[in-house]
């Protein structure tokens, strides 16, 4: 297979972390090509599930490895105790790192700038 056969498809919603292995083959040699050249900035997300490279990769996994990852927590599924910040503790420790939420288009633009240097 060559990159002309890559076929990422728009996915209707952002993928949850535990769903990634059912939709993306991040070790594919064409993953960056798809991400930068084929995935549209207007897409909320994308899936590799119809691409031949993904199909071969996914079929080679054991049935157990094809299931969603139960150990991977998504922010919206984390227990409240893990999401709530203890303000008193934070005052005494180093500053809390802030999560940055970016759209796929913003990430692509940053990566394009990084690749130009």
N, C-alpha and C positions, 0 to 999 in steps of 0.2 A: 504494500500500500504506500502511496505517496501522498503528499499534502493536498493534492487536488481532489482527493477522495474524502477529505475531512468533512464532517457534517454536524457541527454543533447546532442545536436547535434551541429556540427561545423556551424558557421555562416560566410559567405564569407567576411564580412567587419566588422570593429568595429561598435557597435551600437551607435547611437546618444542618448544623455540623454533623449530626449523626446520619444524615441522608447522603452525604457527599460520595461515599464509595458506591452507591447505587446509581449515581449520575455523572460522575467525573472520573477520568483516568489521568490524574495529575502527573504521573510518571511517563506518560506518552511522549514520544519524541516530537510530536506536533502540537503539544498542548499550548505552548507559548504562541505558536503561529495562529492557532484558533483564537486564543484569547485576544491577540492584538490585531488580527486581520479579518476574522470571520464573525466574531461576536459583536453585535451591534450595541453601541453605548446606550441606546434607548431600552434595551432588554433589562428586566429586573434580575434575571438569572438565566443560566443556560444549562443544557444537559448534553452529555456526550453519548447518551444511551443508544442512539441510532448509528453511530460511527462504527465501522468495522473493527478498528483498533480497540475500542471500548468493548465491543461484543466479544472479541477473542480474549481480552483480559478478564472480563467478568465471568465468562464461561469456564475459564481455567481455575477460578476460585472454588473452594469447597462450598457446599450448600450452607454451611455455618458462617463462612466468611462473606457470603452474599447478603446476609441479613443486616439490618441497621445496627450500628454500634451502640449497645446499651450503656457502655461506660462513658460515652461522650455526652456531656451536658450542654444544652443550649441555654443561653441566658434566660430565655423566657420559661425554661423548665427547671431552673435551679431553685432549690428550696429557698424560701424567703430569708432564712438565716444567713445564707451565703451571699445574698444580694444586698442586704442592708449593711451599711457601713457603721461600725462602732465609732462615733464621733470623738469620744473621750480618748480612745486608743489612738486614733489618727493624730490628735493634737500632740501626743507625746512622741510618735514615731515620725519617720520621714514623710514628706508629702505624698498623698495618695496619687497614684498614676491614674490619669483620666482616660477612659475609653474613647476612641475616636470612631465615629460612624461616618462612613463615606459611601457614596454611590459607586456603582461599578464604573461609571464614566470618569469619576474623580480618580479612582485607582488606576485606570488605564492611562489617564493623562500623566499621573505621577510616574508610572513605569516608563512611559514614552520619554519623559524628560530624563529619567535616570539612565535609560539606554543611549541617549544622545551624548552623555558625558564620557 
